[in-house]
Amino acid sequence: MNTAPLKPSTTAPTCGCTSACAPSKLDSPQALPHGSKAGVPVFRIPTMDCAAEEGEIRHAVADIAGVRSLQFQLAARTLSIDAEAESLPLVLEAIRKAGFKPVPLGSNLSDVDNQSQGHDGHSHDHGRSHGNANFPSGIQKYALALLFAVGAESVSFFAPDTRIFQGLGMVLSVVAIALAGFSTYVKGLAALRNFRLNINALMTVAVTGAFLIGQWPEAAMVMALYAIAELIEARAVDRARGAIKSLLDLTPETAEIRQADGSWQTFPVDSVALDAVVRIKPGARIPVDGVISIGSTAVDQASVTGESIPVDKAPGDTVFAGTINATATIEVRVTALPNNSVLSRIIHAVEQAQGSRAPTQQFVDKFAAIYTPAVFVLALGVALLTPWVLDWTWTQAIYKALVLLVIACPCALVISTPVTVVSGLAAAARRGILIKGGVYLEGARKIKALALDKTGTITEGKPVLVDTEFVKSPIPERQILRWAADLSAHSDHPVSKAIAQSLDSGNSVLEVFKVVAGRGVEALVDGQLLILGNHRLIEERGLCSSSIEARLAEHETLGRTVTMLATQTQVLAIFAVADTIKESSREALAQLHGLGVTTVMLTGDNAATAKTIAKEAGIDDARGNLLPEDKLTAIEDLQKRYGMTAMTGDGINDAPALARSDIGFAMGVAGTDTAMEAADVVIMNDDLRRIPETILLSRKTQAILWQNITLALGIKAVFLVLALFNGASMWMAVFADMGASLLVVFNGLRLLRVNPGEKKI
């Protein structure tokens, strides 16, 4: 899994929006952010929600000496500050001046959370820090603000035009603006002081300007509607956030652990140690990753692998935290600490993925960085020039300019991408597809060629010994079999494991043991140097004869993998191992061809076996006898011939090719940690059908991304024109802006309902 810390974005959006911009995955203030260094102070910043505010903080501390690094976790609203001791107070003061309130992680955050978040997770400053412990918050506060705004509008419309009623209307407006817009003003003024234009700055200028030119009822209504619309938007985005956050609820809080005297006691899951034995009863969720030591059962693994059918498990089989023990009591030996379980690693990887910036998001951010200042300049031109050019009154010109400022808010445009990408990542995770970043979610639709490893990827990965032939020699067959069993037992290669499982080991002492990468193993046994390897290794040692070549050819035409045992002078035996193709692999390859993807098998097995398996599975091309560096070269060749090329594998020897490919898919069950680390996408149940599903989901995601961009820009273009020709008021502009935001949010959330397994999504 990818456990690298989040890389800070180099392009910050000009949006100053709240949690909708960067949906929080694990909004848990007490959890130490992944990747934080021990001893480095971590602060929670309740009103830091998106990359725009990350950029503001970086800008605020840029000139302070002694700051080694800043590590942001927008998901949890935390910041790790690695700085000299004397520099830390200066950094914190600079962050406060920028309009943010850093709170040390681990302190009592309840007050801060009350100030910064309603139950919706929406970032606003409320209450206690401003002197009133009973100050209303969340929807109640905004409803009250709207009530005061309606009162101000009513006074303006119905009451006589007298000083008393004008004063009453202004008071109602001020109260409404204070209730709904305190945090907007705090952050807006901070942005203006630093000459940065974001939504808070635009709303601050627009509302203040409207109030000063006598449009105080409209100023109040604009601020109240803006706050309520953002709250609704944040609640909608919580659906995408909850899709990942709900994974946390899958692991039980306690586990039943066997004690030294054989009794069972219940302890918190966090206290479970490696190699402890845990008992799980039928119907209960499994609290830890481990290996079954006693009992057989069926396990519902849908939460981890996406498989809808329970999987039979017996002693020696692996089980995952968060899955459900369906049928019988089992005892499990713990193999991973709770914070390093497969489920926690999935959550972590999706956290990192949501923190990365997809290509479309980077484009939108760059566009917004130009768009917002451009509209601000346009509004300034309208305010200053139209009274001279179009004979408008100064009040009319300023009012239209303020309307333009409200319309200029890039929120809808900026949030159109992250909420869609987050929804796509969540939809994939539900199917057991772990995508490590939006760049890969977007890029999968462009895949033109897919290279596949054979063993464990296309085939079951559990080959069996189907034939053994002895070559004439003075050494007894029983001795040859014992040597073959001993050498194969010391190799992790699936073919060697198949031989070891079929032969009885004599438990000989291996005086020297050496792995010959991609070829086999050699060892000194009973004073005799023995080689157990593939055709290539035996050829390199000059031990192949015409008769042996003929026997190898027969086996290879049957799709068998051949391994030979030899001394320094002759081959002693030929072992033929066969693997079976997964039925799901045939279906997946047919789906890939339907999507226009060329498939190529890259394997270390001999060319004849590769072509036989490829023909049986329906693969376009097959290349055999490949070492890890040969697979790397093959990937580069495919990239030149076809364009974007993906690689699928599960072994250490696949890691270089996985890393070199445009998108690497690793098999999560059979795969090694090295392969999963090198890959960009992990298929948690080793089902190749997840790859065409990823491509289909990528295409759907891209379609929704551009729908959202078109909606956001289209609505703004219409209201820009209406504003210039007396067709739009300020409160209409707020409705247009927030309406566009809600449209793109809900459109992006449609991906949560997508089943990537369907042909049409």
N, C-alpha and C positions, 0 to 999 in steps of 0.2 A: 504494500500500500504506500501511497505517497504521503509521507509525514513531514515534508518540508514545510517551513513556516510560510504563511501568506506573503507574497511579494507585494509591497505597496504599489498602488496604481500610480503611473506616471501622468495620467491624464484624468483630472478631476472634473466631473460635470459641473456646470454652473448652477445646477439646481440646488436649492437650499432646503429641499423637502425633507420630510422626516422619515419614519421607518419604512414608508412605502418604497423609498428609493433603493434601500438595501435590506431586504427582509431578513430579520434575525432568525437564525436557525436554532440556536441554543441560547435563549436569552436568560442565562443563569449567571447572576453576578457573583455567586460564590465559587464557581468553577474556575480553576486556574486555566487561562487560555493555553491551547496547545502551542508548543514551540517556545513558550516563555522560558527564559533562563532563570535558574535558581538564583535567588538573591537580588534579582532585578525587580524594583517596585512596579506593581501593576495598579492602574487606576481605572475605575469605572467612570465614564463620561456619559451621563444619561441622555444628553441631547445630541450626541454624536451618532448619526445614523447612516450617512452615505459618504461617498468618496469626496464630495465637495467639502464637507466639513473636515475630513482627513487632510485635504489640501490646505484648508485655512489654518489648521493647527500646525502643520509642517511649516507653513509660511511664517507663522507667529514666532516659532522657536528657531528659525533658520540661522539667525545671527548670534545665537548664544553659544559661547565656547564651552567645550567639555561634554557635549552631547554625542555619545557614540552611536546610538541607534534608537529609533522609535519603531515599535512593532504594534500595528493596529489590528484589532479584531472587531470589525464593524458589526459582525454577527452578534457578539456579546456586549458590544459597546465598551470595550476595554482597550487600554493603551499601556504597553510596557515601555518604560523609559529607562534606557541604559545610559546613565550620565554620571559625571563626577559628583561627589557628595555636595560640593559647594555650588554646583550648577543646577541641581534639582529644584531648589526653591525658585530660582529665576525662571526655569521652564514652566513650573506650575503657575507662577504669576502671569507669565506671558499667555498661557492658555486661558486663564481667567479673563484677562483683558480682551481676548478674542471672543468672549461671550460664552465660554464653556466653564463647567464646574467639575473639575476632577476630584473624585472621592477615592481614597485608598481602598483597594479590594480587601474584603475581610472585615471592614468596619460595618457598623449598623447602617444599612442602606435603605431601611424602610422609609425614612423621611425623604431621602433623595428620590426614591422610586415614586413616592406619592407626589413629589413635586414635578417629576419629569414625565410620568407615565400614568395614563388612566389604565383601566383594565384592558384596553385595546393595545397597549404597548406603544401608544402614540406619544411622541416627544413634545412636551410642553412644560413650562415652569408653572407650577401651581403652589400656592399655599404657604407652608410653614416658614420657608425662608423669607417670606415677605410679611411675616408678622401676624398671621391669623391661622390658628390651628384648625379652625372649623371652616376654612375657605372651601367652597365646593370645587369638585374636580370632574374631569371626564365629560360625559354627555350631559350631566346635570348642569355643569358650569356653562357649556356652550348653549344649551337650551335656554338658560337664564339670559345669556348674552343676546340670543336671538329675540327673546321677549322684550328686552330693553330696546333693541334695534327697531322692532316693530312699533314699540311705543313712540320712539323718536320719529319714525315715518308717519305715524298717525297724528302726532302733534303738528308736524309740518304740513300735513295735508288737510286736516280738519279744523285745527285750532285757529283762532284769530291771530293775525300777524302783529302781535304785541311783544314788548320786551319780556314780559313774564313768561309767555308761552315759548318764545324763542330761547330764553334761558333754560326753561324746563327741557326743551328738546335737546339742547346742547349737553345738559347734564346727563340725560338718558343715553345720548350718543357716546359720551366719554366713558360712562360706566360699561356700556356694551363693548367698546374697544378695549378697555382695560381687562374685562373678563376674558375676551376671546383672543386678544392679541399681545399679551404681555411678552411671551417668549419670542414672538415674531419681531417685536420692537427691539428686544435685547440683542437678538442675533442680527437683525437688520442694521441696527446702528453700528454694531461691531464690523459688519461687512462694509458699510459705507466708510467707516474710519480707515479701513484698509484698502479702499478703492476697488472693492470686488462687488460685482453685480450678481446676486442670486435672488431667489424668490422672496426671501425675507427682506432684502434691500428694496426690491420692487414694491412689495406690499407696504413697507414702511413709508416710502415716498408717496405712493398713490393714496393711501388713507390719510396721511398727514396733509397732503396737498388738497384733497377733496374737502377736508375739514376746514382748511384755511380759506378756501374760496366760497365757503358758505354751504357746501354740500354735506353738512354734518350727518343728516339722516342716512344718506347713501354711504358715507364713510363707515358708519356703524354697521349697516347691513352687509357691506362688502366684507368687513372683518369677521362678522359672525358667520356668514355663509362660507367663507374661506375655511374657518376653523372647523365647522361641522363637516364640510365636504372632505377635508383632509382626514378627519376622524373616521368617516365612513370608508374612505380609501384605505386607511391603515387596517381597519377591521377586515376588509376584503383581502388585503395582502397577507393577513394572519393565516389564511387558508394555505397559502404556499409555505409559509413558515412552519405551520403545524404539521404539514406532510412529512417533514424531516424530524421536527421536534418530537413527534409521536413515537419515533423509534426509541427514545429514551425510556418511554413507559413500558417497553417490552420486557425489560429485565427485572425480575423480582428484586425486592429490597433485601430479602433474607435468604439464607441457604441452610439446609440441614446437614451438618458436618459430623462425620464419625470421629469419636474421641479414641484415645489410646486404650481405654477399657472396653471398647466396642459399643458404647452407648452413643446416642445421637443427640446433638444439641443444635439449636438454631442460633445463627450469628448473622450480623449484617454482611451482605455480599462483599462489601469493600474490605472486610477483614479476612476473606478466604485466601489461603496461601497455596502456592504451587504444590502439586502432588497430594493435596488434601483429597479425601473421598467424600463426595456429596451424594445424598440420596434424593431422587426426584420421583414423586408419586404420579400415578396416571392423572392426566388432565392438567398438570401443573406446568408452568413455564420453566425451562432449564435456565438456571441462574449464571452458569459459567461455561466457557469452552472447555471441553475435555474429551476423554476417551472412556467408553463404557467398559467397566471392569466386571460387573455382574448384571445379568439380565438382558432380555431381548424385548424390543418394543418397536412401535412405529412412531416416527417423529414428523410433525408438521413443520417444515422448514420454510414456509412461504415468506416469513418476515426477513429472511436472510438471502435465500436463493430465488425466490419468486415461484417455486414449484407449488402447484396447487394440490398435488397428491402426496400424502404422507409417505415417507421413505422408511423402509425396514432397517432397523439397526440391531447389531449383535455385539457381543464383547469384542473389543478391538476397534470398533467403529468410532468415528469422531462425531461429536454433537456440538451445537453452537448455542451460546447464550441468546435468550430471547425466543427460541423455538419452543414448540409445545410437545411434551411427552404424551402421546395419545393413548397407549393401551396398557402398559405394565410398569411396575416399579423397577427402576434401574439405579445402579450405583456408578458414579462417574468420577474418574480421577482427573483432577484439575490440571490442565496443560497451559493455561494462560491466565494472567491476572485480569481482574475485571476491566481495568482501564486499557488492556491490550487485547480484548476479545475481538473476534471478527466483527461483531455488531458495533462496538465502540470505534473500530477502525473504519467501518463504513460511515458512521456519523462524522468522524473526523475528516475523511476524504471528501464527503459531500460539503462539509463546512468550507474546506479549502476550495472546492470547485465553485461554490457560490461566491467566494471572495475574489476569484479570478475574473478578468474582464474579457468577455467574448468579443470577436472582431466587430460585430454590428454595434455592440455597446461602445466600443472605442470610437467608432465612426460617429455615433450619435453624440457622444460627449464632445468630440472635436467640433461637430456642427453646432451644438448648443453654445459652445464657448464663443463662437462667432455670432450666432443668431441673437443672443440676448443683448450684447452691447449694440448690435446693429439696430434692433428695435428701440433701444434706449435713445440712441442718436436720432432715430426717426421721430420719437415722441418729443424730444427736445426741439427738433426742427419744427414740428407742428405747433408747439407752444410759442416759439419765438418768431416764426416766419409767417404763419398763416394770417395773423392780424394785418400784416402788410400786403401779403399776396392775395388773399381771398376775402379780405375785409371782414374777417370774423372779429368778434369782441375778444378781449384778452381772457375773459372768463370762459368763453366758449372754447378758445384755443387750448387753454390750460386743462379744461375738463376733458377734451378729446385726447390730449396727451396722456392724462392720467389713465383714461380707459385703455389706451395703447399699452401702457406699462403693465396693467393687470393682464391683458391678453398676452403680453410678451413672456409671461412665466413659462419656462421650459419644462415644468414638472411632467406633463403628460408625455412629452417627447423622451425625457431622460428615463422615466420609470418604465417606459414601454419595453425596454430590453431586459433589465434585470429580473422583473417579475415573470416574464415569459421564460427566460433561461432557468430560473429557479424552479418553475413549474415543470419544465422539461426534465431537469435533473431529478426531481422528486418522482415523476412518472416513471423514469427509468429505474430508479432505486427500488420502487415497488415491484418491479419485474426481475430484480436480481441483477440489474445492469448498473454497475458503479462507474459513472463517468467522472473523471477527475477535473473537469473544467468546461466552462461554456465554449471555449475554443474548439474542443473536441465534439461537443454536442452540435455545434454549428457545422464543423468541418466534415462530419461523417457523411453528409449528403453528397459530398464531392468524390467519394471513394470510387475509383475506376478499376482497381485491381486489389485482390485480397490474396496474400500469401498465407498458407496454412502449414503448420507442423503436422506430422502424421500421428504419432503415438500420443494418446491422451487428448488429442484435439479432434481429429476426424474419427479415430478409432476409440474403442473403450479404454485403451491404455492399460489393459490387463491381459497381456498375451499369455498363452500357455504353450508348453513344450509339446509339440505334436509328433516329432520324429527324432530319433537318435541313430547315427550311423558311425560305426567304428572303422578306422583306417588300419590296415594290417600293421601290427607292431608287436614287439616282444612283451610289451607291458600288459598285464591282465586288465580286462575290461572293468572289473570291479574297482581297481585302483584308479583307472581313468575317470570313472564316474565320481569317485570320492574327491579327486582333485578338482574336477569341474564344479562339484557342489561347493567345495571350500572357496574357490576363487569367486564364483558367482555370488556367494553369500556376502562377500565384502564389497559388492558393487551396488550402487543405487539405480542403475539403469533398469528400466522395465523388463528388457529381454533377459538380463542377468537374473532378475528376481524370479522370472518365470522358470528359468532353469533350476534355481536354488529351491523353489517350492516343489519341484517335481523330483528332485534327487535328495537322497539322505546324506547329510554332511558327515564326514568322518572326523570333524573338529581338528583338522591338522593345524599345526602352528605355522603361520605364514611369517617367515623370517624377514622378508622384504615384500612390500606391497606398493605398487605404483599404478596410478591411473594414467592411461594414454588418451588424452582428450579426444573425444569423438571417434575413438577406435576400439578401446577395450581396456583390459588390465593385464598386468604381469606381476608375478610373485615368485619368490624362492620358497619351494615347499619340499621338505624331505631332502634338501640339498640339490633339488632339481629346479632349474629356471623354467617356469611354465607361462604360457601366454593364452589368454582367453579373449578373443577379439573378433572383429568383423572381417569381411573379405579384404578390405583395404589394408588392414594391419598385417594380415597373413601374407598378402602380396608384398608389402614393404619389407617383410622379413625374408622374402625369397623362398617361401615354403609351399607355394601353390604349384600343383602339377596339372596336366591336362585332364586326368581322371577326376581330380577334385573339382576342377572348373566345370566339368560336365555335370557332376552331381549338384553343384551349387546352382547351375543354370536351371535344372529341373525344379528345385525347390523355389527358386525366385519366380519362375513362371506361374507358380501356384500362389504367389503373394506372400510367401513365407520369408521371415527374416532369419538369416543363417549366422550362427556364431560357431567358431571353431576353437578347440583346445589343442595347443601344440607345444612341443618342446623347442629348443633352439634348432633342431635338425629336421623335425617332421611333424605333420598334423596327426593327432591321435584320434580325434572324433569330431563329427559334425552334428550340431544341434539345430534343429529347425523349429522356430517359434512362430506362431500365427496369432494375429490380433483380429478382432472383429470390428466392422464399421458400425458406428452408432446409427440407428435408424433416424434419429433426429438430424444427423449430419447430412444424409441424403436430402432430406426435406429442406434443410437450410441452404444447401448448395443450389437446389432448384430455385429457391426464392431469390438467391443472390443473382442467378442468371436472369431471372425475370426483372431484376432491378438494373440490369446492364453491367454487372460487375464481373470481370474476368477472374477466375480462380486458378491458383497455382500452388501445387504442393511442394514444399521444401523439406527434405528429410535427410537424415544421415544414413538411412537404409539404402540398400543397393538400388540402382536405377530400375531394374526389372520389377522388383517388388513395388517400388514407387508407382510405376506405370500401371501395374495390375490393380493396386488399391485405388489409384486415381480413376481408372476406367470404371471400376465397380461403384465408386462413390459419385461419379459424374463430374469430375474435376477437369478443367480445360487443359491443364498442362501439369507435368510432374518432373521434378529434378531430384535425383538421388545422389548418394555418396557425398553429402555436403557437410563440411565442418562448420563450426560457428562463424568463422570468417567468410566461408563460402556463402552462407545464408545472407550475411551482410552485403556481399557483392551482388547477390541475386536481387535483393531489395532495391539496391541502387539501379540495377538494370531495369527492373520493372517500373521504377519511377520515371526513367528516361523514356520507356516505351509507352506507358499508359497514363502517366500523370500521378495523381494522388494515389498512393499505395498504402494499404493497411497490412499488418502482420498479426497472425494469431498463433500463440504458442503457450507452453506451460513449463518449460524446463530452463535450467541455467544456460544451456547452449542456445536458447532462443532469445536471451536477454539482449545481446548486441543488435539483432535484427529488429526486435521490438522497439528498442530505443531509436534506431535509425529510420524506421518507417514513419510515415506521416501521422498515422494513428496506430497504436499498438493495443491489441486485445489479448489479455491474459486470462487463462482458465483459473478460476478462483479456488476450486476444490482440489484439482490435481496439481495445480500450479505451485511452483516454488516461490518463496518470498522474493527472490531476485527477479523472477519474471514479472511478478505483480508490481514490484517497485518500478521496473523499467516501463511497464505498460501505461497507457493513457486511459484505458477502459478495462475493468475487471468483470468477467462474466462469472457470477457467483455460483452457478450450478453447472458449469462446463457444457452448456447447451448452445451449439453453434447457431441455433435459430435466433438467439438474442442479437446476433450481428445484423441480419437484415432488419430486425425490429429497431435496432439503433439507427440504421440508415433511414427507415421510414419516419421515426420520431424526429430525426434531424430535419427531414424535409418539411414535416408539419410545423416544427418550431420556426424554421426560416420563413415559412408562409405567414405565420402569425406575427412574427417580428415586423415584416414589411407591411402587413395589414395595420399594425399599431402605429408605425411611423407615418403611414399615409393618413390614418385617421387623425393623429395628433396635428400634423401639419395642415391638413385640409380644413379642419375646424378652425384653426387659428387664422388661416388665410381668409376664410369667409368673414370672420368677425373683425379682422383688421380692416377690410373694405367697409363693412357696416359701420365701424367706429368712425371712419373718416367721412361718412355721408349720413351722419345723424341717425344711424340705424341701431346703435348699441349703446347702452348705458353701462355704468360701472358694475352694477350688480349682475347685469346680463353677461358682462365679460367674465365675472367670477364663475357664473354658472357654466359658461362655455369652457373656461379653462379646467375647472374641476370636473365638469361633465366629460371632457375629453380624457382626463386622467382616469376617471372611473371606467370609461369604456375600454381603454387599453388594458387596465388592470384585470377587469373581468374577462376580456378576450384572451389575455395571457393565461388566466387561471383555467381556461378550457382544457389546457394540456393535462391538468390533473385528472381529468375524466377520460383521457386517452388510454386505450389499451394497445400498446405497441405490437402485440401479437396479432392484431387484426390486419388483414391485408390492406384495407383502406382506413386510414386514420386522418 
